[in-house]
Amino acid sequence: MRAILFLAAPFFLAAAAQAAPSGWRATLSRDGKCAAMVPGNWGVVGQGMQAPRGHSHVRAIFRSGAMADEKGLVTNMFAIKTTFEDSAGHYWVELGGLASGTLRQWHVAVPGDGGVCIAEIAFDKSFSEAGAKTVALSLRGQ
């Protein structure tokens, strides 16, 4: 299995990189099944990547289940402030009512191989909405 992931990784990362500017790099889900691109100067923190200044961070996650399951989970657990896209291939919302008043928090989901790829994106004024949108649109599963 590791050999398959190793051989597929260059193709997977190349596909995700097409949606991000030059110099950006991938943050991978723990199992390597999902990737989102972040600016090249971001560093590893916990299970994701964080901006060098401010509190902006991104985490890629793979979860088994269907897109409908993920949407149901998110809508039951959080207040949805804004829905950017709600389709079979892309679920992207801004979460409202969270404790942090300085961070905007987006939840993005796309179908993955055998489940759903998720990007949890939290950003403050140190990272632009356009940058966060680039991260959201770069989310890919293999």
Summary of the structure (lengths in Angstrom):
residues: 142
radius of gyration: 14.4
end to end distance: 13.8
largest distance: 43.9
contacts: 436
relative contact order: 0.21
helix: 26%
strand: 42%
